[in-house]
Amino acid sequence: MIPNQVDHEYDFGSWKGYAGQFSLDLLKELESHNDVEYIEEDTMVWAWGMESESAPSWGLTRISQRILDLKKDYSYASTAGAGVDVYVIDSGVYKDHSDFESRATSLANFVAGEEETDTCGHGTHVAGIIAGRQFGVAKAANIYAIKVLNSSGQGSTSQVLAGINHMVRHASKDPSRKKVVNMSLGGTYSKTLNEAVSAAVLEHNLPFFVAAGNTGDDACRYSPAAAPEAFPVGGSDNTDQIGWYSCVGPCVKIFAPGSGIVSDWNRPGSAKIMDGTSMAAPHVAGVAALFLSSGNKYTKAKDLYADILRYATPKIIRGPFGADDRTTQSLLYNKMEDVVKGARKGARKGRKNKH
């Protein structure tokens, strides 16, 4: 006999819900209540990352230039992401990795029977792309890890919802802080997860950068990539082609490096190479943190989204099978090449005008 019990309660403002184990009789009774809009079966979610044997990471170099030239150095600001909190809802983070320089915190764990640290490695890899001193885009950002995936990189929609709920509560404690959310995970289409993400974005002004998915088909078939207010990211390779694994279609907002990405792993001083849209999304989350730390004031998450798209390099991504004219061709750009060129131009002008 199935015990009737509530495991998680969620409150994102106007959107409320709970998850648990219930008998068929109780489910039928709940469905008849006027205050219950719908009931959805809890489903599995998983990390959108895969181990790779590809060449070392090139992603940081690529997002700092308009034209593909991987022989160039990566342009970045050492203070990028300073004062920005990035929530990584994933398999946890190995916070003691030296690359995080004590800027990573384990905030919550919703995986029963596992310790709060990252026993999978996926979350640490993602966090390293966002804010690692060696591998990160926003090298001074803070990382808050919320564990919802187990050591195999799997979890449930109810666990992810619990992680989002906890994150919203923590973020609401200090509304003045600048915040970004990364979720490099997904599962089959879930109205519940889509609505929860959208509520967190609209009601709490929390920008959500999510992996588009690794099944190579339409990202709109998966959640949270199908959430209307999320920012789904597809993966590209080092030739500016859509990664063989990457989901495509109208739900994908932008592409970012996702193939052969090296980042931190869940052991002291370790690193690993991985493929997937799980690696692409944190590149965008890192650029979002960079933009936020640069003095830009965004009153709403959609304004930050718009800026990322405005600065993206257009019409440069080439698509393999599955991609069509509904799929964006824009590639992430961090603006740093323009900043460096502007500084050099200003320096030359200053020398010319010197008396």
C-alpha positions as CSV (number, residue, x, y, z in Angstrom):
1,M,0.0,0.0,0.0
2,I,1.4,3.4,-1.0
3,P,1.8,5.7,2.0
4,N,0.2,9.2,1.6
5,Q,3.0,11.7,2.4
6,V,4.2,15.1,1.3
7,D,8.0,15.1,0.6
8,H,8.4,18.7,-0.6
9,E,6.4,22.0,-0.5
10,Y,7.1,24.8,-3.0
11,D,6.2,28.5,-2.8
12,F,7.4,30.9,-5.5
13,G,4.8,33.6,-4.9
14,S,1.8,33.1,-7.1
15,W,2.9,29.6,-8.0
16,K,2.6,27.0,-5.2
17,G,2.7,23.2,-5.1
18,Y,3.9,20.1,-3.4
19,A,5.3,16.7,-4.2
20,G,4.9,13.4,-2.4
21,Q,3.6,9.8,-2.6
22,F,-0.1,9.4,-2.8
23,S,-2.6,6.6,-3.4
24,L,-4.8,6.7,-6.5
25,D,-7.9,7.3,-4.3
26,L,-6.3,10.4,-2.8
27,L,-5.1,11.6,-6.1
28,K,-8.6,11.5,-7.5
29,E,-9.9,13.4,-4.5
30,L,-7.2,16.0,-4.9
31,E,-8.0,16.5,-8.6
32,S,-11.6,17.4,-7.6
33,H,-10.4,20.3,-5.4
34,N,-10.9,23.8,-7.0
35,D,-7.6,25.0,-5.7
36,V,-5.7,22.2,-7.5
37,E,-5.0,23.2,-11.1
38,Y,-3.3,20.0,-12.2
39,I,-1.4,16.9,-11.0
40,E,1.7,15.7,-12.7
41,E,3.7,12.5,-12.2
42,D,7.3,13.0,-10.9
43,T,9.8,12.2,-13.6
44,M,13.6,11.8,-13.9
45,V,16.0,14.5,-14.8
46,W,19.7,14.1,-15.6
47,A,22.9,16.0,-16.2
48,W,23.4,17.1,-19.8
49,G,27.2,16.4,-19.8
50,M,29.4,13.6,-21.1
51,E,33.0,12.8,-20.6
52,S,35.2,13.5,-23.7
53,E,38.5,12.7,-25.2
54,S,38.6,15.9,-27.2
55,A,41.3,18.5,-27.2
56,P,41.7,20.9,-24.2
57,S,39.2,23.7,-23.7
58,W,39.0,26.5,-26.2
59,G,35.7,28.0,-25.1
60,L,37.1,31.0,-23.2
61,T,39.1,32.1,-26.2
62,R,36.1,31.7,-28.5
63,I,33.7,33.8,-26.6
64,S,36.1,36.7,-26.4
65,Q,36.5,37.2,-30.1
66,R,34.2,37.9,-33.1
67,I,36.1,35.9,-35.7
68,L,37.3,32.4,-35.1
69,D,41.0,32.4,-34.2
70,L,41.8,30.0,-31.4
71,K,45.5,30.9,-31.5
72,K,44.6,34.2,-29.8
73,D,44.7,34.6,-26.0
74,Y,41.6,34.8,-24.0
75,S,40.6,38.4,-23.1
76,Y,39.1,38.9,-19.7
77,A,38.8,41.2,-16.7
78,S,40.3,39.7,-13.5
79,T,37.4,41.2,-11.5
80,A,34.7,39.7,-13.8
81,G,31.7,38.6,-11.7
82,A,32.8,40.4,-8.5
83,G,29.8,40.9,-6.3
84,V,27.6,38.5,-8.2
85,D,26.1,35.3,-6.7
86,V,25.7,32.4,-9.1
87,Y,23.4,29.5,-8.0
88,V,24.4,26.2,-9.5
89,I,21.5,23.7,-9.2
90,D,23.2,20.5,-10.1
91,S,25.1,17.6,-8.5
92,G,26.7,19.8,-5.9
93,V,30.1,21.4,-6.0
94,Y,33.5,20.3,-4.6
95,K,33.8,23.7,-2.9
96,D,37.4,23.0,-1.6
97,H,38.9,22.9,-5.1
98,S,41.7,25.5,-5.2
99,D,40.3,27.0,-8.4
100,F,37.3,28.4,-6.5
101,E,39.6,30.3,-4.0
102,S,37.0,29.9,-1.2
103,R,34.3,31.6,-3.3
104,A,32.1,28.4,-3.4
105,T,29.6,27.4,-0.8
106,S,27.4,24.3,-0.5
107,L,24.0,25.7,0.2
108,A,21.6,22.7,0.3
109,N,21.4,19.0,-0.5
110,F,18.2,17.3,-1.7
111,V,19.7,13.9,-2.5
112,A,18.9,11.4,0.3
113,G,21.8,9.2,1.4
114,E,24.5,11.3,-0.1
115,E,26.8,14.0,1.4
116,E,26.4,17.6,0.3
117,T,29.6,17.6,-1.7
118,D,29.8,16.7,-5.4
119,T,30.1,12.9,-5.7
120,C,29.4,13.0,-9.4
121,G,31.8,15.7,-10.7
122,H,29.3,17.3,-13.1
123,G,28.4,20.2,-10.8
124,T,32.0,21.1,-10.1
125,H,32.8,21.1,-13.8
126,V,29.9,23.4,-14.5
127,A,30.8,25.8,-11.6
128,G,34.4,25.9,-12.8
129,I,33.3,27.1,-16.2
130,I,31.3,29.9,-14.6
131,A,33.7,31.1,-11.9
132,G,36.9,29.1,-11.7
133,R,40.1,31.2,-11.5
134,Q,41.7,29.1,-14.2
135,F,38.8,27.8,-16.3
136,G,36.0,30.3,-15.5
137,V,34.4,33.1,-17.4
138,A,33.5,35.2,-14.4
139,K,36.6,34.6,-12.3
140,A,35.5,36.6,-9.2
141,A,31.9,35.5,-8.9
142,N,30.6,33.6,-5.9
143,I,29.2,30.1,-6.3
144,Y,26.2,28.7,-4.3
145,A,25.8,25.0,-4.9
146,I,22.4,23.3,-4.5
147,K,22.6,19.5,-4.9
148,V,19.7,17.9,-6.7
149,L,21.5,15.2,-8.8
150,N,23.1,12.1,-7.3
151,S,26.5,10.5,-7.9
152,S,25.3,9.2,-11.3
153,G,24.1,12.6,-12.4
154,Q,20.4,11.7,-12.0
155,G,17.6,13.1,-9.9
156,S,13.8,13.8,-10.0
157,T,11.7,16.8,-11.0
158,S,10.6,17.1,-7.4
159,Q,14.2,17.4,-6.2
160,V,14.9,20.1,-8.8
161,L,11.8,22.0,-7.7
162,A,13.0,21.7,-4.1
163,G,16.3,23.1,-5.1
164,I,14.7,26.0,-6.9
165,N,12.4,26.7,-4.0
166,H,15.4,26.8,-1.6
167,M,17.3,29.0,-3.9
168,V,14.5,31.5,-4.2
169,R,14.2,31.7,-0.4
170,H,18.0,32.3,-0.1
171,A,18.1,34.8,-2.9
172,S,15.2,36.8,-1.3
173,K,17.1,37.4,1.9
174,D,19.1,40.2,0.2
175,P,17.3,41.6,-2.9
176,S,20.1,44.0,-3.5
177,R,22.6,41.3,-4.4
178,K,23.2,40.5,-8.1
179,K,22.2,36.9,-8.9
180,V,22.4,34.4,-11.7
181,V,21.1,30.8,-11.9
182,N,22.5,27.9,-13.9
183,M,20.8,24.6,-14.4
184,S,22.7,22.2,-16.7
185,L,20.2,19.4,-16.4
186,G,16.9,18.4,-17.9
187,G,14.3,15.7,-18.5
188,T,11.1,15.2,-20.5
189,Y,8.6,18.0,-20.9
190,S,7.2,19.1,-17.5
191,K,4.6,21.8,-17.1
192,T,5.3,21.9,-13.4
193,L,9.1,22.5,-13.8
194,N,8.5,25.1,-16.6
195,E,6.0,27.0,-14.5
196,A,8.2,27.0,-11.5
197,V,11.2,28.3,-13.4
198,S,9.1,31.0,-15.1
199,A,7.7,32.1,-11.7
200,A,11.2,32.4,-10.2
201,V,12.2,34.5,-13.2
202,L,9.2,36.8,-13.3
203,E,8.4,37.2,-9.6
204,H,11.9,37.2,-8.2
205,N,13.9,38.6,-11.1
206,L,16.3,35.6,-11.2
207,P,17.8,34.9,-14.7
208,F,17.9,31.2,-15.4
209,F,20.5,29.9,-17.9
210,V,19.7,26.2,-18.8
211,A,21.1,23.5,-21.0
212,A,19.1,22.9,-24.2
213,G,19.6,19.2,-24.0
214,N,21.9,16.5,-25.5
215,T,19.4,14.4,-27.6
216,G,20.0,16.3,-30.9
217,D,16.4,17.0,-31.5
218,D,13.9,19.8,-30.6
219,A,14.8,21.5,-27.2
220,C,11.2,22.4,-26.8
221,R,10.4,18.8,-26.0
222,Y,12.4,19.0,-22.7
223,S,12.3,20.9,-19.4
224,P,13.5,23.3,-18.2
225,A,14.6,24.2,-21.8
226,A,10.9,24.6,-22.7
227,A,10.2,27.1,-19.9
228,P,9.1,30.3,-21.5
229,E,11.2,32.6,-19.2
230,A,14.3,30.5,-19.2
231,F,17.4,31.1,-21.4
232,P,18.2,27.7,-23.1
233,V,21.7,27.3,-24.5
234,G,22.9,25.0,-27.3
235,G,26.4,23.7,-27.6
236,S,28.9,24.5,-30.4
237,D,32.3,23.0,-31.3
238,N,35.6,24.6,-32.1
239,T,34.7,25.1,-35.8
240,D,31.5,27.1,-34.9
241,Q,29.3,24.2,-35.8
242,I,26.4,22.9,-33.7
243,G,27.7,20.1,-31.5
244,W,26.5,16.6,-32.6
245,Y,24.7,16.2,-29.3
246,S,23.0,19.6,-29.0
247,C,19.3,20.1,-29.1
248,V,18.1,22.7,-31.6
249,G,14.9,24.5,-32.6
250,P,13.1,27.7,-31.6
251,C,13.6,27.3,-27.8
252,V,17.4,27.6,-28.1
253,K,18.3,31.3,-27.5
254,I,22.0,31.2,-28.2
255,F,25.0,28.8,-28.8
256,A,28.1,28.7,-26.6
257,P,31.2,26.4,-26.5
258,G,30.2,22.9,-25.4
259,S,32.5,20.4,-27.0
260,G,35.8,19.4,-25.5
261,I,35.5,21.8,-22.5
262,V,38.1,21.4,-19.7
263,S,37.1,22.5,-16.2
264,D,37.4,21.5,-12.6
265,W,36.6,18.1,-11.2
266,N,35.6,16.8,-7.8
267,R,39.0,16.0,-6.4
268,P,41.8,18.3,-5.2
269,G,43.4,20.2,-8.1
270,S,41.8,17.9,-10.7
271,A,40.2,18.8,-14.1
272,K,38.4,16.9,-16.8
273,I,37.2,17.4,-20.4
274,M,33.5,17.1,-21.1
275,D,31.0,17.6,-23.9
276,G,27.4,18.8,-23.8
277,T,25.0,21.6,-23.5
278,S,25.8,21.3,-19.7
279,M,29.1,22.9,-20.6
280,A,27.6,25.6,-22.9
281,A,25.0,27.0,-20.4
282,P,27.6,28.0,-17.8
283,H,29.6,29.9,-20.4
284,V,26.5,32.1,-20.8
285,A,25.9,32.2,-17.0
286,G,29.5,33.4,-16.6
287,V,29.0,36.2,-19.2
288,A,25.8,37.2,-17.4
289,A,27.8,37.5,-14.2
290,L,30.4,39.5,-16.1
291,F,27.8,41.9,-17.4
292,L,26.2,42.3,-14.0
293,S,29.5,43.1,-12.4
294,S,30.4,45.7,-15.0
295,G,28.0,48.2,-13.6
296,N,25.1,47.4,-15.9
297,K,21.7,47.8,-14.2
298,Y,19.1,45.4,-15.3
299,T,15.7,45.9,-13.7
300,K,14.4,42.6,-15.0
301,A,15.9,39.3,-16.1
302,K,14.7,39.8,-19.6
303,D,16.8,42.9,-19.9
304,L,19.9,40.9,-19.2
305,Y,18.8,38.2,-21.7
306,A,18.4,41.0,-24.3
307,D,21.8,42.4,-23.7
308,I,23.4,38.9,-24.1
309,L,21.6,38.5,-27.4
310,R,22.4,42.0,-28.5
311,Y,26.2,41.5,-28.1
312,A,26.2,37.9,-29.5
313,T,27.9,37.3,-32.8
314,P,25.1,36.7,-35.3
315,K,24.8,34.4,-38.3
316,I,28.0,32.4,-37.5
317,I,26.9,29.1,-36.2
318,R,26.5,26.3,-38.8
319,G,24.1,23.5,-38.2
320,P,24.3,19.7,-38.9
321,F,21.3,17.4,-39.0
322,G,18.2,18.6,-37.2
323,A,18.9,22.3,-37.4
324,D,16.7,24.5,-39.6
325,D,15.8,28.1,-40.0
326,R,14.0,28.0,-36.7
327,T,17.4,27.5,-34.9
328,T,19.4,30.6,-34.0
329,Q,22.9,31.1,-35.5
330,S,24.1,33.4,-32.8
331,L,27.2,32.7,-30.7
332,L,28.0,34.0,-27.2
333,Y,30.3,37.0,-27.0
334,N,31.7,38.5,-23.8
335,K,32.5,42.0,-25.3
336,M,36.1,41.9,-24.0
337,E,37.7,42.1,-27.5
338,D,35.9,45.3,-28.0
339,V,36.9,46.6,-24.6
340,V,40.6,45.8,-25.3
341,K,40.5,47.4,-28.7
342,G,38.8,50.5,-27.2
343,A,41.5,50.8,-24.5
344,R,44.3,50.5,-27.1
345,K,42.7,53.1,-29.3
346,G,42.4,55.4,-26.3
347,A,46.0,54.8,-25.4
348,R,47.2,55.7,-28.9
349,K,45.1,58.8,-28.9
350,G,46.5,59.8,-25.5
351,R,50.1,59.4,-26.8
352,K,49.3,61.4,-29.9
353,N,47.8,64.3,-27.9
354,K,50.6,64.3,-25.3
355,H,52.5,67.7,-25.1
